[in-house]
Amino acid sequence: MPRRGRQQDVPMQRLGTPHEVAEAIYFLCSNRSSYINGSEIHINGGQHV
């Protein structure tokens, strides 16, 4: 049985881009995230909820 690719294992059926990860990091470093503390933000396309 052939091994499935990583993209097929992710519910969104694609891997995230470096730009998408950078956008999340940028948000966390900005004043817009000032009310967020002690949180984990999973950037994984819904693979682990």
PDB file of N, CA, C and O in Angstrom:
ATOM      1  N   MET A   1       0.848  -1.181   0.000  1.00  0.00           N
ATOM      2  CA  MET A   1       0.000   0.000   0.000  1.00  0.00           C
ATOM      3  C   MET A   1       0.894   1.246   0.000  1.00  0.00           C
ATOM      4  O   MET A   1       1.750   1.379   0.875  1.00  0.00           O
ATOM      5  N   PRO A   2       0.715   2.158  -0.959  1.00  0.00           N
ATOM      6  CA  PRO A   2       1.566   3.352  -0.999  1.00  0.00           C
ATOM      7  C   PRO A   2       1.269   4.287   0.165  1.00  0.00           C
ATOM      8  O   PRO A   2       0.132   4.413   0.621  1.00  0.00           O
ATOM      9  N   ARG A   3       2.312   4.926   0.621  1.00  0.00           N
ATOM     10  CA  ARG A   3       2.173   5.877   1.718  1.00  0.00           C
ATOM     11  C   ARG A   3       1.540   7.160   1.217  1.00  0.00           C
ATOM     12  O   ARG A   3       1.943   7.702   0.187  1.00  0.00           O
ATOM     13  N   ARG A   4       0.545   7.645   1.951  1.00  0.00           N
ATOM     14  CA  ARG A   4      -0.103   8.900   1.552  1.00  0.00           C
ATOM     15  C   ARG A   4       0.826  10.071   1.830  1.00  0.00           C
ATOM     16  O   ARG A   4       1.648  10.026   2.745  1.00  0.00           O
ATOM     17  N   GLY A   5       0.684  11.122   1.026  1.00  0.00           N
ATOM     18  CA  GLY A   5       1.484  12.318   1.221  1.00  0.00           C
ATOM     19  C   GLY A   5       0.987  13.119   2.408  1.00  0.00           C
ATOM     20  O   GLY A   5      -0.151  12.950   2.847  1.00  0.00           O
ATOM     21  N   ARG A   6       1.824  13.977   2.919  1.00  0.00           N
ATOM     22  CA  ARG A   6       1.469  14.807   4.073  1.00  0.00           C
ATOM     23  C   ARG A   6       0.237  15.667   3.804  1.00  0.00           C
ATOM     24  O   ARG A   6      -0.595  15.851   4.693  1.00  0.00           O
ATOM     25  N   GLN A   7       0.113  16.189   2.599  1.00  0.00           N
ATOM     26  CA  GLN A   7      -1.007  17.070   2.278  1.00  0.00           C
ATOM     27  C   GLN A   7      -2.344  16.360   2.450  1.00  0.00           C
ATOM     28  O   GLN A   7      -3.326  16.973   2.870  1.00  0.00           O
ATOM     29  N   GLN A   8      -2.385  15.096   2.135  1.00  0.00           N
ATOM     30  CA  GLN A   8      -3.636  14.351   2.255  1.00  0.00           C
ATOM     31  C   GLN A   8      -3.981  14.062   3.713  1.00  0.00           C
ATOM     32  O   GLN A   8      -5.135  13.763   4.020  1.00  0.00           O
ATOM     33  N   ASP A   9      -3.011  14.144   4.610  1.00  0.00           N
ATOM     34  CA  ASP A   9      -3.256  13.911   6.028  1.00  0.00           C
ATOM     35  C   ASP A   9      -3.832  15.138   6.726  1.00  0.00           C
ATOM     36  O   ASP A   9      -4.386  15.020   7.819  1.00  0.00           O
ATOM     37  N   VAL A  10      -3.712  16.296   6.119  1.00  0.00           N
ATOM     38  CA  VAL A  10      -4.185  17.550   6.707  1.00  0.00           C
ATOM     39  C   VAL A  10      -5.625  17.791   6.249  1.00  0.00           C
ATOM     40  O   VAL A  10      -5.901  17.710   5.052  1.00  0.00           O
ATOM     41  N   PRO A  11      -6.562  18.091   7.184  1.00  0.00           N
ATOM     42  CA  PRO A  11      -7.951  18.316   6.789  1.00  0.00           C
ATOM     43  C   PRO A  11      -8.140  19.364   5.690  1.00  0.00           C
ATOM     44  O   PRO A  11      -9.069  19.242   4.892  1.00  0.00           O
ATOM     45  N   MET A  12      -7.290  20.383   5.626  1.00  0.00           N
ATOM     46  CA  MET A  12      -7.423  21.398   4.580  1.00  0.00           C
ATOM     47  C   MET A  12      -6.824  20.943   3.256  1.00  0.00           C
ATOM     48  O   MET A  12      -6.875  21.674   2.268  1.00  0.00           O
ATOM     49  N   GLN A  13      -6.253  19.728   3.230  1.00  0.00           N
ATOM     50  CA  GLN A  13      -5.693  19.108   2.026  1.00  0.00           C
ATOM     51  C   GLN A  13      -4.514  19.867   1.419  1.00  0.00           C
ATOM     52  O   GLN A  13      -4.249  19.743   0.223  1.00  0.00           O
ATOM     53  N   ARG A  14      -3.812  20.643   2.226  1.00  0.00           N
ATOM     54  CA  ARG A  14      -2.617  21.338   1.748  1.00  0.00           C
ATOM     55  C   ARG A  14      -1.754  21.711   2.940  1.00  0.00           C
ATOM     56  O   ARG A  14      -2.241  21.815   4.066  1.00  0.00           O
ATOM     57  N   LEU A  15      -0.488  21.909   2.688  1.00  0.00           N
ATOM     58  CA  LEU A  15       0.416  22.382   3.722  1.00  0.00           C
ATOM     59  C   LEU A  15       0.350  23.898   3.794  1.00  0.00           C
ATOM     60  O   LEU A  15       0.058  24.559   2.797  1.00  0.00           O
ATOM     61  N   GLY A  16       0.615  24.438   4.947  1.00  0.00           N
ATOM     62  CA  GLY A  16       0.637  25.887   5.101  1.00  0.00           C
ATOM     63  C   GLY A  16       1.852  26.478   4.432  1.00  0.00           C
ATOM     64  O   GLY A  16       2.874  25.816   4.254  1.00  0.00           O
ATOM     65  N   THR A  17       1.721  27.732   4.068  1.00  0.00           N
ATOM     66  CA  THR A  17       2.843  28.425   3.431  1.00  0.00           C
ATOM     67  C   THR A  17       3.654  29.171   4.488  1.00  0.00           C
ATOM     68  O   THR A  17       3.134  29.482   5.559  1.00  0.00           O
ATOM     69  N   PRO A  18       4.910  29.458   4.201  1.00  0.00           N
ATOM     70  CA  PRO A  18       5.696  30.277   5.126  1.00  0.00           C
ATOM     71  C   PRO A  18       5.024  31.627   5.401  1.00  0.00           C
ATOM     72  O   PRO A  18       5.114  32.150   6.512  1.00  0.00           O
ATOM     73  N   HIS A  19       4.358  32.184   4.398  1.00  0.00           N
ATOM     74  CA  HIS A  19       3.674  33.461   4.580  1.00  0.00           C
ATOM     75  C   HIS A  19       2.546  33.337   5.619  1.00  0.00           C
ATOM     76  O   HIS A  19       2.359  34.239   6.435  1.00  0.00           O
ATOM     77  N   GLU A  20       1.801  32.235   5.592  1.00  0.00           N
ATOM     78  CA  GLU A  20       0.719  32.039   6.558  1.00  0.00           C
ATOM     79  C   GLU A  20       1.258  31.932   7.983  1.00  0.00           C
ATOM     80  O   GLU A  20       0.664  32.470   8.918  1.00  0.00           O
ATOM     81  N   VAL A  21       2.371  31.245   8.145  1.00  0.00           N
ATOM     82  CA  VAL A  21       2.986  31.140   9.466  1.00  0.00           C
ATOM     83  C   VAL A  21       3.486  32.512   9.912  1.00  0.00           C
ATOM     84  O   VAL A  21       3.295  32.900  11.064  1.00  0.00           O
ATOM     85  N   ALA A  22       4.123  33.242   9.003  1.00  0.00           N
ATOM     86  CA  ALA A  22       4.630  34.576   9.328  1.00  0.00           C
ATOM     87  C   ALA A  22       3.495  35.516   9.725  1.00  0.00           C
ATOM     88  O   ALA A  22       3.668  36.329  10.633  1.00  0.00           O
ATOM     89  N   GLU A  23       2.344  35.425   9.071  1.00  0.00           N
ATOM     90  CA  GLU A  23       1.195  36.270   9.416  1.00  0.00           C
ATOM     91  C   GLU A  23       0.737  36.007  10.846  1.00  0.00           C
ATOM     92  O   GLU A  23       0.403  36.946  11.569  1.00  0.00           O
ATOM     93  N   ALA A  24       0.716  34.748  11.261  1.00  0.00           N
ATOM     94  CA  ALA A  24       0.321  34.416  12.634  1.00  0.00           C
ATOM     95  C   ALA A  24       1.331  34.972  13.636  1.00  0.00           C
ATOM     96  O   ALA A  24       0.946  35.521  14.668  1.00  0.00           O
ATOM     97  N   ILE A  25       2.614  34.831  13.334  1.00  0.00           N
ATOM     98  CA  ILE A  25       3.656  35.362  14.215  1.00  0.00           C
ATOM     99  C   ILE A  25       3.575  36.882  14.283  1.00  0.00           C
ATOM    100  O   ILE A  25       3.695  37.468  15.359  1.00  0.00           O
ATOM    101  N   TYR A  26       3.373  37.515  13.135  1.00  0.00           N
ATOM    102  CA  TYR A  26       3.256  38.976  13.093  1.00  0.00           C
ATOM    103  C   TYR A  26       2.081  39.444  13.951  1.00  0.00           C
ATOM    104  O   TYR A  26       2.198  40.419  14.693  1.00  0.00           O
ATOM    105  N   PHE A  27       0.960  38.752  13.848  1.00  0.00           N
ATOM    106  CA  PHE A  27      -0.215  39.098  14.654  1.00  0.00           C
ATOM    107  C   PHE A  27       0.110  39.005  16.142  1.00  0.00           C
ATOM    108  O   PHE A  27      -0.237  39.902  16.911  1.00  0.00           O
ATOM    109  N   LEU A  28       0.776  37.922  16.550  1.00  0.00           N
ATOM    110  CA  LEU A  28       1.093  37.751  17.964  1.00  0.00           C
ATOM    111  C   LEU A  28       2.069  38.799  18.478  1.00  0.00           C
ATOM    112  O   LEU A  28       2.076  39.106  19.670  1.00  0.00           O
ATOM    113  N   CYS A  29       2.892  39.351  17.594  1.00  0.00           N
ATOM    114  CA  CYS A  29       3.848  40.392  17.984  1.00  0.00           C
ATOM    115  C   CYS A  29       3.263  41.795  17.906  1.00  0.00           C
ATOM    116  O   CYS A  29       3.929  42.764  18.269  1.00  0.00           O
ATOM    117  N   SER A  30       2.033  41.911  17.438  1.00  0.00           N
ATOM    118  CA  SER A  30       1.430  43.234  17.269  1.00  0.00           C
ATOM    119  C   SER A  30       0.534  43.587  18.457  1.00  0.00           C
ATOM    120  O   SER A  30       0.218  42.742  19.295  1.00  0.00           O
ATOM    121  N   ASN A  31       0.141  44.845  18.503  1.00  0.00           N
ATOM    122  CA  ASN A  31      -0.783  45.308  19.547  1.00  0.00           C
ATOM    123  C   ASN A  31      -2.163  44.685  19.409  1.00  0.00           C
ATOM    124  O   ASN A  31      -2.927  44.665  20.375  1.00  0.00           O
ATOM    125  N   ARG A  32      -2.498  44.177  18.226  1.00  0.00           N
ATOM    126  CA  ARG A  32      -3.814  43.566  18.028  1.00  0.00           C
ATOM    127  C   ARG A  32      -3.985  42.306  18.868  1.00  0.00           C
ATOM    128  O   ARG A  32      -5.116  41.877  19.100  1.00  0.00           O
ATOM    129  N   SER A  33      -2.909  41.714  19.323  1.00  0.00           N
ATOM    130  CA  SER A  33      -3.001  40.507  20.145  1.00  0.00           C
ATOM    131  C   SER A  33      -2.770  40.812  21.628  1.00  0.00           C
ATOM    132  O   SER A  33      -2.459  39.907  22.402  1.00  0.00           O
ATOM    133  N   SER A  34      -2.917  42.064  22.024  1.00  0.00           N
ATOM    134  CA  SER A  34      -2.589  42.467  23.397  1.00  0.00           C
ATOM    135  C   SER A  34      -3.444  41.778  24.454  1.00  0.00           C
ATOM    136  O   SER A  34      -3.040  41.724  25.615  1.00  0.00           O
ATOM    137  N   TYR A  35      -4.601  41.254  24.096  1.00  0.00           N
ATOM    138  CA  TYR A  35      -5.478  40.599  25.071  1.00  0.00           C
ATOM    139  C   TYR A  35      -5.238  39.089  25.138  1.00  0.00           C
ATOM    140  O   TYR A  35      -5.856  38.400  25.949  1.00  0.00           O
ATOM    141  N   ILE A  36      -4.357  38.580  24.302  1.00  0.00           N
ATOM    142  CA  ILE A  36      -4.046  37.152  24.281  1.00  0.00           C
ATOM    143  C   ILE A  36      -2.870  36.895  25.211  1.00  0.00           C
ATOM    144  O   ILE A  36      -1.842  37.567  25.130  1.00  0.00           O
ATOM    145  N   ASN A  37      -3.032  35.908  26.101  1.00  0.00           N
ATOM    146  CA  ASN A  37      -1.900  35.495  26.930  1.00  0.00           C
ATOM    147  C   ASN A  37      -2.025  34.013  27.257  1.00  0.00           C
ATOM    148  O   ASN A  37      -3.133  33.491  27.382  1.00  0.00           O
ATOM    149  N   GLY A  38      -0.926  33.359  27.390  1.00  0.00           N
ATOM    150  CA  GLY A  38      -0.905  31.955  27.753  1.00  0.00           C
ATOM    151  C   GLY A  38      -1.636  31.038  26.795  1.00  0.00           C
ATOM    152  O   GLY A  38      -2.183  30.017  27.211  1.00  0.00           O
ATOM    153  N   SER A  39      -1.653  31.382  25.536  1.00  0.00           N
ATOM    154  CA  SER A  39      -2.376  30.585  24.555  1.00  0.00           C
ATOM    155  C   SER A  39      -1.414  29.870  23.619  1.00  0.00           C
ATOM    156  O   SER A  39      -0.291  30.315  23.387  1.00  0.00           O
ATOM    157  N   GLU A  40      -1.882  28.762  23.094  1.00  0.00           N
ATOM    158  CA  GLU A  40      -1.160  28.078  22.031  1.00  0.00           C
ATOM    159  C   GLU A  40      -1.977  28.222  20.770  1.00  0.00           C
ATOM    160  O   GLU A  40      -3.172  27.927  20.759  1.00  0.00           O
ATOM    161  N   ILE A  41      -1.348  28.669  19.722  1.00  0.00           N
ATOM    162  CA  ILE A  41      -2.022  28.799  18.448  1.00  0.00           C
ATOM    163  C   ILE A  41      -1.403  27.766  17.510  1.00  0.00           C
ATOM    164  O   ILE A  41      -0.224  27.844  17.165  1.00  0.00           O
ATOM    165  N   HIS A  42      -2.211  26.814  17.112  1.00  0.00           N
ATOM    166  CA  HIS A  42      -1.735  25.740  16.252  1.00  0.00           C
ATOM    167  C   HIS A  42      -1.921  26.145  14.797  1.00  0.00           C
ATOM    168  O   HIS A  42      -3.043  26.388  14.351  1.00  0.00           O
ATOM    169  N   ILE A  43      -0.837  26.214  14.074  1.00  0.00           N
ATOM    170  CA  ILE A  43      -0.869  26.561  12.655  1.00  0.00           C
ATOM    171  C   ILE A  43      -0.646  25.265  11.898  1.00  0.00           C
ATOM    172  O   ILE A  43       0.462  24.969  11.452  1.00  0.00           O
ATOM    173  N   ASN A  44      -1.732  24.488  11.760  1.00  0.00           N
ATOM    174  CA  ASN A  44      -1.564  23.149  11.217  1.00  0.00           C
ATOM    175  C   ASN A  44      -2.698  22.705  10.296  1.00  0.00           C
ATOM    176  O   ASN A  44      -2.829  21.515  10.012  1.00  0.00           O
ATOM    177  N   GLY A  45      -3.503  23.625   9.835  1.00  0.00           N
ATOM    178  CA  GLY A  45      -4.566  23.278   8.901  1.00  0.00           C
ATOM    179  C   GLY A  45      -5.646  22.389   9.480  1.00  0.00           C
ATOM    180  O   GLY A  45      -6.357  21.712   8.738  1.00  0.00           O
ATOM    181  N   GLY A  46      -5.778  22.384  10.804  1.00  0.00           N
ATOM    182  CA  GLY A  46      -6.801  21.592  11.459  1.00  0.00           C
ATOM    183  C   GLY A  46      -6.399  20.152  11.730  1.00  0.00           C
ATOM    184  O   GLY A  46      -7.234  19.332  12.112  1.00  0.00           O
ATOM    185  N   GLN A  47      -5.128  19.841  11.536  1.00  0.00           N
ATOM    186  CA  GLN A  47      -4.689  18.458  11.723  1.00  0.00           C
ATOM    187  C   GLN A  47      -4.815  18.024  13.186  1.00  0.00           C
ATOM    188  O   GLN A  47      -5.193  16.884  13.454  1.00  0.00           O
ATOM    189  N   HIS A  48      -4.513  18.891  14.111  1.00  0.00           N
ATOM    190  CA  HIS A  48      -4.642  18.603  15.546  1.00  0.00           C
ATOM    191  C   HIS A  48      -5.514  19.670  16.167  1.00  0.00           C
ATOM    192  O   HIS A  48      -5.168  20.852  16.159  1.00  0.00           O
ATOM    193  N   VAL A  49      -6.622  19.262  16.694  1.00  0.00           N
ATOM    194  CA  VAL A  49      -7.534  20.237  17.316  1.00  0.00           C
ATOM    195  C   VAL A  49      -7.520  20.040  18.797  1.00  0.00           C
ATOM    196  O   VAL A  49      -8.215  20.752  19.521  1.00  0.00           O
TER     197      VAL A  49
END
